[in-house]
């Protein structure tokens, strides 16, 4: 989800395989879909999932496949992942494994090659993904602060085959490691993990991470808690 230069809220609708915006009377208003998707339909065909903004405009998206049949992306999880340039409607990167969280930062297109637990960037001249760091988990959620990347990690989802059969399993086994849920802070210059945070207990997945600068004591308000009823803010 993002706000474009016209202050319009835009978002990826994975179910409808498109970029969309809000509608005051419909589920959403589609704005763009990949060229290989033949119609707007609620079938999650290619698993469109990530959006990168450049200069206030939607520029790049990630998808797990080029499939145009319902749920077809699940058959291409291992190496069917792609990056699409929205402006040209061209596929600029192929061969990824369930890519997520494309971000434009410091004049580079960064993303997560989730099925291999990799953080890296796209060489736009060659169309190749360059991994710089391996993370022990299913990576999803990416933010930046100064010269660091903050990456979210998730454990495999119990009872769901979405995460099974990926190369991440083999890489973890080769490193004698277990998948974890948490966050890692990565130096963009060296690719070194300079700090990490591990979550235990009922939290096993992260979907995104964000940086909120200069904020102390942040809190999240649920819609079914007393806090939201008692919190008062005023616009003066």
N, C-alpha and C positions, 0 to 999 in steps of 0.2 A: 504494500500500500504506500502511496506517495501523494504529495500535493504538487501539481505542475506549476509552471510559471504563470498560468491564468487562475491560480488558486482553486483549481478543480481537483477534487479527490479522485484518483485513479487507482486501480488495483488489478491484480491477477485473479481471474476467476478460473481456478483449476478445473472445476467441474464443467465449465462451458468452453474451455480451451481458448480463452481470449483475455485481452485487456478490456476493462469495463469501467464505467463510472456510475454514480448513484442515479437512481430514477425516483421521482416522487410518486409514481404509480405502478411501476413494474419492479421485478426482482433486480434488474440492473440495466444499464444501457451499454451494449457492446461497442467498443471503439476500434478494435483491431484483432485479427486472428492470423495465425501462420498460414502461408499459402497452401500448405498441404492439407489443411483442415477444410473439408468441403462444406460444412454448415455449422451454424451456432446451435449446439445441442448439448444437453446435460448428460454427457457420457464419459467425461474425463478420458479422452482418447490418447493424448500425448503427454499428459501430466505436466502441463505448463505450470511453472511454480515460482520463478524468480524474475525480478524486474530491476534494472539498473537505469537510473536517471542521469542525464548529462545536460547541464545548463538548463535545468527546469523542464526538460522534455524526456519522455520515455525513449530509450535508445536501444537497450539490449534486454533479451529475455532468455531464460534457460528452460529447457524441456527435457524429459527423460526419453523421448523418442520422436519419430516422425510418423507415428501411427495415426491412421484415420478410421479406426474401428474402436468400438467401445472397449475400454480397459486394455487396449492393445499395448500400452506402454510397459505393462508388467512382463511381457515377453522380451523386452529390450533393455532391461534394467542394467545389465552388465556392461554394455558398450554402445548403447543406442542414444546416449545423451548428446544434446546439441546446444549451441548458442546461436541465436538469430539476431541479426541487425534489423531493427524494426523499420528504420528509414528506407533501406533498400529491399527489405523483405528477403534477404539472403541468409542462408545458413553459413556462418563463418567458422564454426568449430564443430567437429564431429568426434565420435569415438569416446565420449565421456561416460561416466557411470553415475547416473542419477544426480546430475549437477544441481546446485542450489545457490541462492544468495549472490547473484552477480552484483558487483558494486564498482562504480567509477571513482577512483581515488588516486591523487598524485599522477594524473594523466595515464593511468593504467586501468585495464579492466580486470578486476580480481574476481575470483569465484571459488566455490567449494566443489571438489569432485567427490561427492559424498560416498559413493559406493566403494571408494578406495581410501577414504579417510584423509584426503589431501586438500591442502590450502595452497593456492598459487594464483597465477595470472595468465592472461591470454596474450600471446605474441600476435598482434593484429596484422603483422606483415606476413607471417607464415601460417597463421590460423591454427597454431598449436598451443595446447595448454602446458604451461611450465609449472610443475609442482615444486614448492620450496619447503614445505613442512608436512610431515605425517602426524596425524592426531589419532590417539587410540579411542575411536568411537565414530559413530555416524555423524558427520559434521553437517550442521545446518544452523544458519544465523551468523551474520558477519557484520561487524562495525569497526570503525577506525578512530583512533585518537593519536594525533601527532604521528610518530613513526611506528605505531603499533597497530596490529590487527587483533580484534577480540573475536574468537570463534566459539560457537556453541557446539557441544557434543551431546549425543544421545546414545542410550543403550538400545539394543534390538528390541522391538515390540513383541512382547510375549503372545504367542498364539497367532501371529501374523507373519505370512511368508514374504512380506515386502522387503525385509532386510536380509533374508536368507539367500544363500548362493552367490553372494557378492564377493569380489576379490578382497574386500575388507576382512573377511573371515580368515583367509589365508595369510594376509599380512600380519594380522594380530597373532596368529598361531606361530608364524616365523619369528616374531619378536617376543614370544612367550608372555603375551599381555592379554588382559581382559578388557572388553569395551566398558567405557565409563560415561556417566552423565556429568556435565560440568562445563567449564569455560577454560580456554587457554589464551594467553596473551603472547603474541608472536612478533618478534622484531622483523620489520619489513626489509631491513638491510641484510641480515644474516640468515633469517629463517629460523632462528633459535627461539625456543619456548622460554620466555623469561619469567613467566608467572602462570599459575594455574589454580583453579578452584574446582573441587570435586563435590558433587551432590550425592547424598545417600538418603535412603528411605523411600517414600512414595513417589518422589519426583524422579522420573527415569528418562524424560524427553524434554528437549528445548526446541522451540520452533523459530525463535529469532532472538537477537540480542541488540540492544541499543545503548548508546552513550548519552547520558544527561549531564552536561558539564555544570560544574559549580553548584551542584545540588547536595544538600546534606539531609540525612534522615528521610530518604524517599519512602513512599508507601503506596501500595496498590489498594484501591477500594473495590470491594465486590458489590454487586447489585443486591445481594441478599444479606448484607451485614448491617449492624447498627451504625457503623462509622459513616456510611454514605448518607444516612438520614440526619446525622448530627453535625456533619461538616458544613460550614458556611463560608462561602467566598463572595466578595463584593467587587463589582466593576465600578471604579470611581472615575 
